[in-house]
Amino acid sequence: MIVNVVNLKNETVGQVDLPDLIYNVKLRPHLVHEVVKAQLNSRRVGSASTKTRAEVSFSNRKPYRQKGTGRARAGTRRSPLWRHGGTIFGPKPRDYSSQRPPAQVRRAALKIVLSSKLKDKRLLILDAFNLAEVKTRAFVQGLKSLGLKKTLVVTLENDDNLVRSSRNLSDCQVLPVAGLNCYDLLKYTHLVLLKDSLPGLEVRLMK
């Protein structure tokens, strides 16, 4: 697929051939849903915990005698039926990261989202995005000249100036190729791929 390459002035400065195996695959939303769900689950601390009747702090003394009170029988204050008693089938600490899908599925989901972005004309190939210093205003002006809002910018490696210039913006993010993931691709409306990041992206997704 032939796609135009633009500069920060939104002028076409060349073209690049994108492989169909990455940017023109069959859309399978269920794979993307599985990967994103696992990704969000892995962020959970999993520290929710309740006490069972064996763990609550009460003595084993019988609350009152068995017969003659007119009340229902009770053998312990630990009963889940009583206030401050134990919890039945309550949450316990658990690890949610064990639900991570196989690498092949994660790569397939990335290809699907990239193909969807290109199909919806929300993917832009930029020749370079160089900032001489950390300057949020310069970063915003660069995106404004491209007519983009709520944008994810993908670089080959971690670009400190770009990252620090964008970290105060709630609707923009800069990620290296190694950190690209389905959740952030779907979170932001537009995707900007720097031209030098394309080979690294192909290496990662064509394994």
CYANA upper distance limits for C-alpha pairs under 8 A (distance plus 0.5 A):
  1 MET  CA     17 ASP  CA      5.85
  1 MET  CA     18 LEU  CA      5.53
  1 MET  CA     19 PRO  CA      6.96
  1 MET  CA     20 ASP  CA      7.11
  2 ILE  CA     15 GLN  CA      7.00
  2 ILE  CA     16 VAL  CA      6.20
  2 ILE  CA     17 ASP  CA      5.11
  2 ILE  CA     18 LEU  CA      6.81
  3 VAL  CA     15 GLN  CA      6.06
  3 VAL  CA     16 VAL  CA      5.97
  3 VAL  CA     17 ASP  CA      6.89
  3 VAL  CA     18 LEU  CA      7.63
  3 VAL  CA    125 ILE  CA      8.16
  4 ASN  CA     12 THR  CA      6.83
  4 ASN  CA     13 VAL  CA      8.15
  4 ASN  CA     14 GLY  CA      6.45
  4 ASN  CA     15 GLN  CA      4.87
  4 ASN  CA     16 VAL  CA      6.89
  4 ASN  CA    125 ILE  CA      7.44
  5 VAL  CA     12 THR  CA      6.16
  5 VAL  CA     13 VAL  CA      6.26
  5 VAL  CA     14 GLY  CA      5.54
  5 VAL  CA     15 GLN  CA      5.65
  5 VAL  CA     16 VAL  CA      7.24
  5 VAL  CA    124 LEU  CA      8.07
  5 VAL  CA    125 ILE  CA      5.56
  5 VAL  CA    126 LEU  CA      6.16
  5 VAL  CA    127 ASP  CA      6.64
  5 VAL  CA    195 LYS  CA      8.18
  6 VAL  CA     10 ASN  CA      5.95
  6 VAL  CA     11 GLU  CA      5.64
  6 VAL  CA     12 THR  CA      4.83
  6 VAL  CA     13 VAL  CA      5.90
  6 VAL  CA     14 GLY  CA      7.57
  6 VAL  CA    124 LEU  CA      8.38
  6 VAL  CA    125 ILE  CA      6.91
  6 VAL  CA    126 LEU  CA      5.65
  6 VAL  CA    127 ASP  CA      6.51
  7 ASN  CA     11 GLU  CA      6.06
  7 ASN  CA     12 THR  CA      7.20
  7 ASN  CA     13 VAL  CA      7.15
  7 ASN  CA    126 LEU  CA      6.19
  7 ASN  CA    127 ASP  CA      6.03
  7 ASN  CA    128 ALA  CA      7.26
  8 LEU  CA    126 LEU  CA      7.89
  8 LEU  CA    128 ALA  CA      8.15
  8 LEU  CA    129 PHE  CA      7.68
  8 LEU  CA    142 GLY  CA      6.44
  8 LEU  CA    143 LEU  CA      8.30
  8 LEU  CA    145 SER  CA      7.08
  8 LEU  CA    146 LEU  CA      6.98
  9 LYS  CA    142 GLY  CA      8.46
  9 LYS  CA    145 SER  CA      6.45
  9 LYS  CA    146 LEU  CA      7.24
 10 ASN  CA    145 SER  CA      7.19
 10 ASN  CA    146 LEU  CA      5.87
 13 VAL  CA    127 ASP  CA      8.36
 18 LEU  CA     22 ILE  CA      8.26
 18 LEU  CA     23 TYR  CA      7.20
 19 PRO  CA     23 TYR  CA      6.76
 19 PRO  CA     24 ASN  CA      8.14
 20 ASP  CA     24 ASN  CA      5.04
 20 ASP  CA     25 VAL  CA      7.20
 21 LEU  CA     25 VAL  CA      6.60
 21 LEU  CA    111 LYS  CA      8.39
 22 ILE  CA    111 LYS  CA      5.52
 22 ILE  CA    112 ILE  CA      8.24
 22 ILE  CA    114 LEU  CA      7.76
 22 ILE  CA    115 SER  CA      7.38
 22 ILE  CA    202 GLU  CA      8.17
 22 ILE  CA    205 LEU  CA      7.79
 22 ILE  CA    206 MET  CA      8.39
 23 TYR  CA    111 LYS  CA      6.81
 23 TYR  CA    112 ILE  CA      8.08
 23 TYR  CA    114 LEU  CA      6.27
 23 TYR  CA    115 SER  CA      4.73
 23 TYR  CA    116 SER  CA      8.47
 23 TYR  CA    118 LEU  CA      7.41
 24 ASN  CA    112 ILE  CA      8.46
 24 ASN  CA    115 SER  CA      5.62
 25 VAL  CA    111 LYS  CA      7.34
 25 VAL  CA    112 ILE  CA      6.66
 25 VAL  CA    115 SER  CA      6.70
 26 LYS  CA    112 ILE  CA      7.37
 27 LEU  CA    112 ILE  CA      5.97
 27 LEU  CA    113 VAL  CA      8.49
 27 LEU  CA    115 SER  CA      8.18
 27 LEU  CA    116 SER  CA      7.78
 28 ARG  CA     32 VAL  CA      7.63
 28 ARG  CA    112 ILE  CA      7.37
 29 PRO  CA     33 HIS  CA      6.66
 29 PRO  CA    112 ILE  CA      8.47
 30 HIS  CA     34 GLU  CA      6.68
 31 LEU  CA     35 VAL  CA      6.80
 31 LEU  CA    105 VAL  CA      7.55
 31 LEU  CA    108 ALA  CA      8.16
 31 LEU  CA    109 ALA  CA      6.25
 32 VAL  CA     36 VAL  CA      6.55
 32 VAL  CA    109 ALA  CA      5.44
 32 VAL  CA    110 LEU  CA      8.24
 32 VAL  CA    112 ILE  CA      7.99
 32 VAL  CA    113 VAL  CA      8.07
 32 VAL  CA    182 CYS  CA      7.66
 33 HIS  CA     37 LYS  CA      6.42
 34 GLU  CA     38 ALA  CA      6.74
 34 GLU  CA    101 PRO  CA      8.16
 35 VAL  CA     39 GLN  CA      6.59
 35 VAL  CA    100 ARG  CA      8.10
 35 VAL  CA    101 PRO  CA      7.02
 35 VAL  CA    105 VAL  CA      8.12
 35 VAL  CA    106 ARG  CA      6.70
 35 VAL  CA    109 ALA  CA      7.46
 35 VAL  CA    182 CYS  CA      7.83
 36 VAL  CA     40 LEU  CA      6.66
 36 VAL  CA    182 CYS  CA      6.75
 36 VAL  CA    183 TYR  CA      6.16
 37 LYS  CA     41 ASN  CA      6.62
 38 ALA  CA     42 SER  CA      6.63
 38 ALA  CA     97 SER  CA      7.92
 38 ALA  CA     99 GLN  CA      6.42
 38 ALA  CA    100 ARG  CA      6.05
 38 ALA  CA    101 PRO  CA      7.66
 39 GLN  CA     43 ARG  CA      7.34
 39 GLN  CA    100 ARG  CA      7.78
 39 GLN  CA    183 TYR  CA      8.00
 40 LEU  CA     44 ARG  CA      7.58
 41 ASN  CA     96 TYR  CA      6.14
 41 ASN  CA     97 SER  CA      7.20
 41 ASN  CA     99 GLN  CA      8.39
 42 SER  CA     95 ASP  CA      8.50
 42 SER  CA     96 TYR  CA      5.80
 42 SER  CA     97 SER  CA      4.87
 42 SER  CA     98 SER  CA      8.44
 42 SER  CA     99 GLN  CA      8.31
 42 SER  CA    100 ARG  CA      8.21
 43 ARG  CA     96 TYR  CA      8.47
 43 ARG  CA     97 SER  CA      8.33
 44 ARG  CA     96 TYR  CA      7.24
 45 VAL  CA     95 ASP  CA      8.18
 45 VAL  CA     96 TYR  CA      8.47
 46 GLY  CA     93 PRO  CA      5.85
 46 GLY  CA     94 ARG  CA      5.61
 46 GLY  CA     95 ASP  CA      6.44
 46 GLY  CA     96 TYR  CA      7.24
 47 SER  CA     92 LYS  CA      7.72
 47 SER  CA     93 PRO  CA      5.16
 47 SER  CA     94 ARG  CA      7.36
 48 ALA  CA     91 PRO  CA      6.46
 48 ALA  CA     92 LYS  CA      6.39
 48 ALA  CA     93 PRO  CA      6.12
 49 SER  CA     90 GLY  CA      7.75
 49 SER  CA     91 PRO  CA      5.67
 49 SER  CA     92 LYS  CA      4.86
 49 SER  CA     93 PRO  CA      6.24
 50 THR  CA     87 THR  CA      7.07
 50 THR  CA     90 GLY  CA      6.16
 50 THR  CA     91 PRO  CA      6.43
 50 THR  CA     92 LYS  CA      6.86
 51 LYS  CA     55 GLU  CA      5.88
 51 LYS  CA     56 VAL  CA      6.46
 51 LYS  CA     86 GLY  CA      6.18
 51 LYS  CA     87 THR  CA      6.45
 51 LYS  CA     90 GLY  CA      8.07
 52 THR  CA     56 VAL  CA      7.04
 52 THR  CA     86 GLY  CA      4.87
 52 THR  CA     87 THR  CA      5.52
 52 THR  CA     88 ILE  CA      7.03
 52 THR  CA     89 PHE  CA      8.44
 52 THR  CA     90 GLY  CA      8.15
 53 ARG  CA     78 ARG  CA      5.61
 53 ARG  CA     79 SER  CA      6.65
 53 ARG  CA     80 PRO  CA      7.21
 53 ARG  CA     85 GLY  CA      6.83
 53 ARG  CA     86 GLY  CA      4.34
 53 ARG  CA     87 THR  CA      7.11
 54 ALA  CA     78 ARG  CA      7.96
 54 ALA  CA     86 GLY  CA      7.77
 55 GLU  CA     86 GLY  CA      7.77
 56 VAL  CA     78 ARG  CA      6.99
 56 VAL  CA     84 HIS  CA      8.41
 56 VAL  CA     85 GLY  CA      7.16
 56 VAL  CA     86 GLY  CA      6.44
 57 SER  CA     78 ARG  CA      8.38
 58 PHE  CA     77 ARG  CA      7.02
 58 PHE  CA     78 ARG  CA      6.78
 59 SER  CA     76 THR  CA      8.40
 59 SER  CA     77 ARG  CA      8.21
 60 ASN  CA     76 THR  CA      6.55
 60 ASN  CA     77 ARG  CA      8.21
 61 ARG  CA     75 GLY  CA      8.23
 61 ARG  CA     76 THR  CA      6.98
 62 LYS  CA     74 ALA  CA      7.55
 62 LYS  CA     75 GLY  CA      5.48
 62 LYS  CA     76 THR  CA      5.80
 62 LYS  CA     77 ARG  CA      8.10
 63 PRO  CA     74 ALA  CA      7.17
 63 PRO  CA     75 GLY  CA      7.12
 63 PRO  CA     76 THR  CA      6.63
 63 PRO  CA     77 ARG  CA      7.06
 64 TYR  CA     74 ALA  CA      7.79
 65 ARG  CA     69 THR  CA      7.91
 66 GLN  CA     73 ARG  CA      6.33
 66 GLN  CA     74 ALA  CA      7.74
 67 LYS  CA     73 ARG  CA      8.07
 77 ARG  CA     82 TRP  CA      6.97
 77 ARG  CA     85 GLY  CA      6.86
 78 ARG  CA     82 TRP  CA      7.61
 78 ARG  CA     84 HIS  CA      8.04
 78 ARG  CA     85 GLY  CA      4.99
 78 ARG  CA     86 GLY  CA      6.22
 79 SER  CA     85 GLY  CA      5.65
 79 SER  CA     86 GLY  CA      6.56
 80 PRO  CA     84 HIS  CA      8.34
 80 PRO  CA     85 GLY  CA      5.20
 80 PRO  CA     86 GLY  CA      5.22
 80 PRO  CA     87 THR  CA      6.14
 80 PRO  CA     88 ILE  CA      7.08
 81 LEU  CA     85 GLY  CA      7.28
101 PRO  CA    105 VAL  CA      6.82
101 PRO  CA    106 ARG  CA      7.14
102 PRO  CA    106 ARG  CA      6.98
103 ALA  CA    107 ARG  CA      6.65
104 GLN  CA    108 ALA  CA      6.70
105 VAL  CA    109 ALA  CA      6.69
106 ARG  CA    110 LEU  CA      6.87
107 ARG  CA    111 LYS  CA      6.86
107 ARG  CA    205 LEU  CA      6.30
108 ALA  CA    112 ILE  CA      6.78
109 ALA  CA    113 VAL  CA      6.84
109 ALA  CA    182 CYS  CA      7.46
110 LEU  CA    114 LEU  CA      6.66
110 LEU  CA    181 ASN  CA      7.32
110 LEU  CA    182 CYS  CA      6.28
111 LYS  CA    115 SER  CA      6.53
111 LYS  CA    205 LEU  CA      8.04
112 ILE  CA    116 SER  CA      6.65
113 VAL  CA    117 LYS  CA      6.68
113 VAL  CA    182 CYS  CA      7.42
113 VAL  CA    185 LEU  CA      7.57
113 VAL  CA    186 LEU  CA      7.97
114 LEU  CA    118 LEU  CA      6.80
114 LEU  CA    123 LEU  CA      8.45
114 LEU  CA    185 LEU  CA      8.48
115 SER  CA    119 LYS  CA      6.55
116 SER  CA    120 ASP  CA      6.60
117 LYS  CA    121 LYS  CA      6.68
117 LYS  CA    122 ARG  CA      5.55
117 LYS  CA    123 LEU  CA      5.94
117 LYS  CA    190 HIS  CA      8.17
117 LYS  CA    191 LEU  CA      7.84
118 LEU  CA    122 ARG  CA      6.39
118 LEU  CA    123 LEU  CA      5.58
122 ARG  CA    189 THR  CA      7.48
122 ARG  CA    190 HIS  CA      5.43
122 ARG  CA    191 LEU  CA      6.67
123 LEU  CA    190 HIS  CA      6.63
123 LEU  CA    191 LEU  CA      5.32
123 LEU  CA    192 VAL  CA      6.45
123 LEU  CA    193 LEU  CA      7.98
124 LEU  CA    190 HIS  CA      8.32
124 LEU  CA    191 LEU  CA      6.71
124 LEU  CA    192 VAL  CA      5.31
124 LEU  CA    193 LEU  CA      6.70
125 ILE  CA    192 VAL  CA      6.41
125 ILE  CA    193 LEU  CA      5.48
125 ILE  CA    194 LEU  CA      6.35
125 ILE  CA    195 LYS  CA      6.57
126 LEU  CA    192 VAL  CA      7.11
126 LEU  CA    193 LEU  CA      6.56
126 LEU  CA    194 LEU  CA      5.29
126 LEU  CA    195 LYS  CA      6.23
127 ASP  CA    194 LEU  CA      6.33
127 ASP  CA    195 LYS  CA      5.54
127 ASP  CA    196 ASP  CA      8.10
128 ALA  CA    194 LEU  CA      6.43
128 ALA  CA    195 LYS  CA      7.35
128 ALA  CA    196 ASP  CA      8.47
129 PHE  CA    194 LEU  CA      7.86
130 ASN  CA    162 LEU  CA      8.37
131 LEU  CA    135 LYS  CA      8.17
131 LEU  CA    138 ALA  CA      8.06
131 LEU  CA    139 PHE  CA      8.25
131 LEU  CA    161 ASN  CA      6.87
131 LEU  CA    162 LEU  CA      7.37
132 ALA  CA    161 ASN  CA      8.16
133 GLU  CA    161 ASN  CA      6.66
134 VAL  CA    161 ASN  CA      5.47
134 VAL  CA    162 LEU  CA      7.62
134 VAL  CA    164 ARG  CA      6.77
134 VAL  CA    165 SER  CA      5.68
135 LYS  CA    139 PHE  CA      7.03
135 LYS  CA    161 ASN  CA      8.34
135 LYS  CA    165 SER  CA      5.66
136 THR  CA    140 VAL  CA      6.67
136 THR  CA    164 ARG  CA      8.41
136 THR  CA    165 SER  CA      4.85
136 THR  CA    166 SER  CA      6.50
136 THR  CA    168 ASN  CA      8.25
137 ARG  CA    141 GLN  CA      6.56
137 ARG  CA    165 SER  CA      8.46
138 ALA  CA    142 GLY  CA      6.68
139 PHE  CA    143 LEU  CA      7.05
139 PHE  CA    162 LEU  CA      7.87
139 PHE  CA    165 SER  CA      6.82
139 PHE  CA    166 SER  CA      7.30
140 VAL  CA    144 LYS  CA      6.54
141 GLN  CA    145 SER  CA      6.63
142 GLY  CA    146 LEU  CA      7.15
143 LEU  CA    147 GLY  CA      6.79
143 LEU  CA    148 LEU  CA      5.92
143 LEU  CA    149 LYS  CA      7.67
144 LYS  CA    148 LEU  CA      6.41
144 LYS  CA    149 LYS  CA      8.08
148 LEU  CA    190 HIS  CA      7.44
149 LYS  CA    171 ASP  CA      7.62
149 LYS  CA    172 CYS  CA      8.14
149 LYS  CA    189 THR  CA      7.95
149 LYS  CA    190 HIS  CA      7.63
150 LYS  CA    171 ASP  CA      4.93
150 LYS  CA    172 CYS  CA      5.84
150 LYS  CA    188 TYR  CA      5.78
150 LYS  CA    189 THR  CA      6.11
150 LYS  CA    190 HIS  CA      6.89
151 THR  CA    171 ASP  CA      7.10
151 THR  CA    172 CYS  CA      5.41
151 THR  CA    173 GLN  CA      7.17
151 THR  CA    188 TYR  CA      5.86
151 THR  CA    189 THR  CA      6.56
151 THR  CA    190 HIS  CA      5.20
151 THR  CA    191 LEU  CA      6.27
151 THR  CA    192 VAL  CA      7.61
152 LEU  CA    172 CYS  CA      6.28
152 LEU  CA    173 GLN  CA      5.54
152 LEU  CA    174 VAL  CA      6.44
152 LEU  CA    175 LEU  CA      7.96
152 LEU  CA    184 ASP  CA      8.02
152 LEU  CA    185 LEU  CA      7.60
152 LEU  CA    188 TYR  CA      6.43
152 LEU  CA    189 THR  CA      8.37
152 LEU  CA    190 HIS  CA      6.79
152 LEU  CA    191 LEU  CA      5.47
152 LEU  CA    192 VAL  CA      6.60
153 VAL  CA    172 CYS  CA      8.28
153 VAL  CA    173 GLN  CA      6.73
153 VAL  CA    174 VAL  CA      5.21
153 VAL  CA    175 LEU  CA      6.78
153 VAL  CA    191 LEU  CA      6.62
153 VAL  CA    192 VAL  CA      5.22
153 VAL  CA    193 LEU  CA      6.59
153 VAL  CA    194 LEU  CA      8.04
154 VAL  CA    174 VAL  CA      6.41
154 VAL  CA    175 LEU  CA      5.52
154 VAL  CA    176 PRO  CA      5.95
154 VAL  CA    177 VAL  CA      6.70
154 VAL  CA    180 LEU  CA      7.99
154 VAL  CA    191 LEU  CA      8.18
154 VAL  CA    192 VAL  CA      6.69
154 VAL  CA    193 LEU  CA      5.54
154 VAL  CA    194 LEU  CA      6.76
154 VAL  CA    197 SER  CA      7.58
155 THR  CA    159 ASP  CA      7.59
155 THR  CA    174 VAL  CA      7.82
155 THR  CA    175 LEU  CA      6.74
155 THR  CA    176 PRO  CA      5.17
155 THR  CA    177 VAL  CA      6.57
155 THR  CA    193 LEU  CA      7.27
155 THR  CA    194 LEU  CA      6.21
155 THR  CA    196 ASP  CA      8.00
155 THR  CA    197 SER  CA      5.89
156 LEU  CA    176 PRO  CA      5.93
156 LEU  CA    177 VAL  CA      5.92
156 LEU  CA    194 LEU  CA      8.01
156 LEU  CA    196 ASP  CA      6.75
156 LEU  CA    197 SER  CA      4.59
156 LEU  CA    198 LEU  CA      8.20
156 LEU  CA    200 GLY  CA      6.90
156 LEU  CA    201 LEU  CA      8.49
157 GLU  CA    176 PRO  CA      5.42
157 GLU  CA    177 VAL  CA      7.15
157 GLU  CA    178 ALA  CA      8.28
157 GLU  CA    197 SER  CA      8.39
158 ASN  CA    163 VAL  CA      8.17
158 ASN  CA    175 LEU  CA      7.55
158 ASN  CA    176 PRO  CA      5.78
159 ASP  CA    163 VAL  CA      6.62
159 ASP  CA    176 PRO  CA      8.27
160 ASP  CA    164 ARG  CA      6.51
161 ASN  CA    165 SER  CA      6.44
162 LEU  CA    166 SER  CA      6.68
162 LEU  CA    174 VAL  CA      7.28
163 VAL  CA    167 ARG  CA      6.53
163 VAL  CA    173 GLN  CA      7.90
163 VAL  CA    174 VAL  CA      6.05
163 VAL  CA    175 LEU  CA      8.25
164 ARG  CA    168 ASN  CA      8.38
166 SER  CA    172 CYS  CA      6.91
166 SER  CA    173 GLN  CA      6.68
166 SER  CA    174 VAL  CA      7.50
167 ARG  CA    172 CYS  CA      8.21
167 ARG  CA    173 GLN  CA      7.31
169 LEU  CA    173 GLN  CA      8.09
171 ASP  CA    188 TYR  CA      7.89
172 CYS  CA    188 TYR  CA      8.04
175 LEU  CA    179 GLY  CA      6.37
175 LEU  CA    180 LEU  CA      6.82
176 PRO  CA    180 LEU  CA      7.06
177 VAL  CA    197 SER  CA      7.26
177 VAL  CA    200 GLY  CA      7.16
177 VAL  CA    201 LEU  CA      6.46
178 ALA  CA    204 ARG  CA      8.33
180 LEU  CA    184 ASP  CA      7.94
180 LEU  CA    185 LEU  CA      8.12
181 ASN  CA    185 LEU  CA      6.86
182 CYS  CA    186 LEU  CA      6.70
183 TYR  CA    187 LYS  CA      6.51
184 ASP  CA    188 TYR  CA      6.82
185 LEU  CA    189 THR  CA      8.39
185 LEU  CA    191 LEU  CA      7.74
193 LEU  CA    197 SER  CA      7.12
193 LEU  CA    198 LEU  CA      7.66
194 LEU  CA    198 LEU  CA      7.61
196 ASP  CA    200 GLY  CA      8.33
197 SER  CA    201 LEU  CA      6.68
198 LEU  CA    202 GLU  CA      6.71
199 PRO  CA    203 VAL  CA      6.74
200 GLY  CA    204 ARG  CA      6.78
201 LEU  CA    205 LEU  CA      6.69
202 GLU  CA    206 MET  CA      6.15
203 VAL  CA    207 LYS  CA      7.13
